[in-house]
């Protein structure tokens, strides 16, 4: 019995797979060439992960530091929405809440300023284990936002089956193994 994978997104060909980075055994999917040569197409493809009705309903786009800022800010501009940062510690004044999450070695933390009850979509470049996306989602709720959705460019599905309150992360490119 053969397992067939869905066809890869056409933008996947513009990733640069770097073997043994940042350490042996890891194949790093570098989004730099994708952003350099296909930025508009990437933002348009991310836009299409949500329906026009969802874009109408959302108020802000939350970018997870730091690469999530790229996608959230471009989409905020495209859809005339506000942009919010989920930042690493020590970068924001007037922090309302922080959430710590585990990394492969050690832990990290994200912080946000006070929210206003409005609806958000979270964006990041990649989801591996779901640690940072999960922390950002918890943080959004703690400071007072309603999560409408989560999205990223690359989902390393082999490493996660991440969901947050029944919502899955929508992604352009999936790596299943």
C-alpha positions as CSV (number, residue, x, y, z in Angstrom):
1,X,0.0,0.0,0.0
2,X,1.6,3.3,-1.0
3,X,1.1,6.5,0.8
4,X,0.7,9.5,-1.5
5,X,1.4,13.0,-0.3
6,X,-0.6,15.9,-1.6
7,X,1.3,17.8,-4.3
8,X,3.7,20.4,-2.8
9,X,2.8,24.0,-3.0
10,X,4.5,25.6,-6.0
11,X,6.3,28.0,-3.7
12,X,8.0,25.1,-2.0
13,X,10.6,24.9,-4.8
14,X,12.0,28.3,-3.8
15,X,13.0,27.1,-0.3
16,X,16.7,26.4,0.2
17,X,17.2,23.1,2.1
18,X,20.4,23.4,4.1
19,X,21.6,20.0,5.5
20,X,23.1,19.8,9.0
21,X,22.1,23.4,10.0
22,X,22.0,24.5,12.7
23,X,23.4,21.1,13.8
24,X,24.1,17.7,12.3
25,X,21.0,15.7,11.3
26,X,18.8,18.8,10.8
27,X,17.7,19.9,7.3
28,X,17.0,23.6,7.6
29,X,14.3,25.0,5.3
30,X,15.6,28.5,4.5
31,X,12.8,30.9,3.5
32,X,15.3,33.6,2.4
33,X,15.2,32.9,-1.4
34,X,11.4,32.6,-1.2
35,X,11.1,36.1,0.4
36,X,13.8,37.6,-1.9
37,X,12.3,36.5,-5.2
38,X,8.6,35.6,-4.5
39,X,7.5,37.9,-1.6
40,X,4.2,39.1,-3.2
41,X,3.3,35.6,-4.3
42,X,4.0,34.3,-0.8
43,X,1.8,37.0,0.8
44,X,-1.0,36.3,-1.7
45,X,-0.8,32.6,-1.0
46,X,-1.0,33.2,2.8
47,X,-4.0,35.5,2.2
48,X,-5.8,32.6,0.5
49,X,-5.5,30.4,3.6
50,X,-8.4,32.4,5.0
51,X,-11.7,33.2,3.3
52,X,-12.8,36.8,2.4
53,X,-15.4,36.5,5.3
54,X,-12.6,35.6,7.8
55,X,-10.5,38.6,6.6
56,X,-13.5,40.8,7.0
57,X,-14.0,39.7,10.6
58,X,-10.5,39.8,11.9
59,X,-9.2,43.0,13.5
60,X,-5.5,42.5,13.9
61,X,-2.6,40.3,12.8
62,X,-0.2,39.1,15.5
63,X,3.4,38.4,14.4
64,X,5.5,36.0,16.5
65,X,9.1,37.4,16.9
66,X,10.8,37.7,14.7
67,X,10.0,36.2,11.4
68,X,6.3,36.2,12.1
69,X,6.6,40.0,11.9
70,X,7.3,39.8,8.2
71,X,4.1,38.0,7.3
72,X,1.8,39.6,9.8
73,X,2.9,43.2,8.9
74,X,2.6,42.6,5.1
75,X,-0.9,41.0,5.5
76,X,-2.0,43.8,7.9
77,X,-1.1,46.3,5.2
78,X,-2.8,44.3,2.5
79,X,-6.1,43.9,4.4
80,X,-6.0,47.3,6.2
81,X,-5.7,45.7,9.7
82,X,-3.7,46.5,12.7
83,X,-0.4,44.7,13.5
84,X,0.5,43.4,17.0
85,X,3.9,42.0,18.2
86,X,4.4,38.9,20.4
87,X,7.9,39.7,21.5
88,X,10.9,38.0,23.3
89,X,11.5,39.3,26.9
90,X,12.8,42.8,27.5
91,X,11.7,44.2,24.1
92,X,8.3,45.7,25.0
93,X,7.2,48.3,27.5
94,X,3.9,47.9,29.4
95,X,3.9,44.1,29.2
96,X,0.5,42.8,30.3
97,X,1.4,39.0,30.3
98,X,4.2,36.6,29.4
99,X,4.1,32.9,28.6
100,X,7.1,30.6,28.8
101,X,7.5,27.6,26.4
102,X,9.9,24.8,26.0
103,X,12.6,24.6,23.4
104,X,14.7,21.6,22.4
105,X,17.3,22.9,24.9
106,X,15.9,25.2,27.7
107,X,13.0,27.5,27.4
108,X,12.0,30.9,25.9
109,X,9.3,33.4,26.6
110,X,6.9,35.6,24.7
111,X,5.4,38.9,26.0
112,X,2.5,41.1,24.8
113,X,0.9,44.3,25.7
114,X,-2.8,44.5,26.9
115,X,-5.4,43.6,24.3
116,X,-8.9,45.0,23.7
117,X,-11.1,41.9,23.1
118,X,-10.9,42.0,19.3
119,X,-10.2,39.2,16.9
120,X,-6.7,38.2,15.8
121,X,-4.9,35.8,13.4
122,X,-1.4,34.7,14.5
123,X,1.4,34.4,12.0
124,X,4.8,32.8,12.0
125,X,7.2,31.5,9.4
126,X,7.3,27.8,10.6
127,X,5.7,25.5,13.1
128,X,7.9,22.6,14.3
129,X,6.7,21.4,17.7
130,X,4.1,24.1,18.2
131,X,5.8,25.6,21.2
132,X,6.0,29.2,20.1
133,X,2.6,29.2,18.4
134,X,1.0,27.6,21.4
135,X,2.6,30.2,23.7
136,X,1.6,33.0,21.4
137,X,-2.0,31.7,21.4
138,X,-2.1,31.5,25.2
139,X,-0.7,34.9,25.4
140,X,-3.3,36.4,23.1
141,X,-6.1,35.0,25.2
142,X,-4.4,36.1,28.5
143,X,-4.1,39.7,27.3
144,X,-7.6,39.8,25.9
145,X,-7.8,38.9,22.2
146,X,-10.0,36.3,20.5
147,X,-8.1,33.9,18.3
148,X,-9.7,33.5,14.9
149,X,-6.9,31.6,13.3
150,X,-3.2,30.7,13.1
151,X,-1.1,30.4,10.0
152,X,2.5,29.8,8.9
153,X,4.5,29.3,5.7
154,X,6.0,25.9,6.6
155,X,4.5,23.2,8.8
156,X,6.9,20.4,9.8
157,X,4.0,17.9,10.3
158,X,6.3,15.1,11.1
159,X,7.2,16.9,14.4
160,X,3.7,18.0,15.5
161,X,0.0,17.5,15.5
162,X,-0.5,20.9,17.0
163,X,-3.9,22.3,17.7
164,X,-5.1,25.1,20.0
165,X,-8.6,25.0,21.3
166,X,-9.6,22.9,18.3
167,X,-8.0,25.2,15.7
168,X,-5.2,23.9,13.5
169,X,-2.5,26.0,12.0
170,X,-3.1,26.7,8.3
171,X,0.1,26.4,6.2
172,X,1.3,26.8,2.7
173,X,4.0,24.1,2.7
174,X,3.9,20.8,4.7
175,X,6.7,18.4,5.3
176,X,5.4,15.1,6.5
177,X,8.7,13.3,6.9
